[in-house]
Each structure stands twice: as structure tokens, then as C-alpha cells.
Amino acid sequence: MPATIDVLGTITEKCAVFGVAGKNIDASRLTFYGLWALQHRGQESSGIVSSDGQYLYQHAARGLVSTVYREHNLAQLPGDIAIGHNRYSTSGGDDDLYNQPFLNTKNAIAFAHNGNIPDTSELEKFLKSNNISTTSLNDSGLMLAAIDHYIDQGYNL
């Protein structure tokens, strides 16, 4: 989908998501390069979650890709699977708690979302009816909470 320009001439992109999986690859490094190439899609924060098949590892911080990652950060993201995200805030604030990918260690899920859900009222209603707090959750966090709820109920992805 091509970029749109708002009336002030600002590019109005909506985040970047990049993922890679393979055998005997440095997935986090490949994801880093993918996020670098997609930097124009989000410049508030960047994050990567990787997996070695047993554990999930995460690094995320505010800033551009070039400032968020150093060699030691990539070394702490082992594995053949990784997902990354560059954020352009569309919901929630610009606090670090909105940096993606979101990581849920309880059910071993990493979740990144590109876009915006303009009306989350039904999702919030569903979560609240299941006694799940929606405090400090943006639209992406609400989606992960709903997925987590279903996994807790015995469903799988």
C-alpha cells in the first residue's frame, strides 16, 4: 500500500513489522537489517524478539534502529526465529510500555501489529467481561490479551 501524505506534508505510515525464520541463521541480525530498511515506517521505537526454540529473548527501546541496537544487543537475541517492529504511534502514548513486539512469557507469545484499530470498545468489553485489565493497553496490547485469554482456555494458535 503506498504511503499517504497528510495536509502538512508528513508521511503517515503505520509502523513496520519484519519477521524471519530459517535453519542455522542469525534471525535477529536479519531482522535488524529488515527494520533498518523499514525505518521510514516508524521512528519512535524499535524492538526484536527472537527464539531459539526453547526461550524468547527481547530487546526494545525508544529511538531509531541505528541507536536502539548495538552488537551486544544482537548477541543477546539468539535463535533461528525473530520478529521485529518499528513504532509509529497510532494508539496509546509514546511510553516504553507500548514498544513492540509485545512479549508474553507465560504463554510464549511475541506479538507485533502494524496498523490501528480505531474502535476497540468491543475488544475492551470482551476483556473486561473476562476480568482482564485493559489498563495501559493500546490496541495491540488488547489483541495480545485476547489471544492470551484463549490460550489460557485451552485453545492454540
Secondary structure as UniProt FT lines:
FT   TURN            7..8
FT   STRAND          16..21
FT   HELIX           27..37
FT   HELIX           39..41
FT   STRAND          45..51
FT   STRAND          56..62
FT   HELIX           65..68
FT   HELIX           71..75
FT   STRAND          81..87
FT   HELIX           96..98
FT   STRAND          102..104
FT   TURN            105..108
FT   STRAND          109..111
FT   HELIX           121..129
FT   TURN            130..131
FT   TURN            135..136
FT   HELIX           139..152
FT   TURN            153..154
//
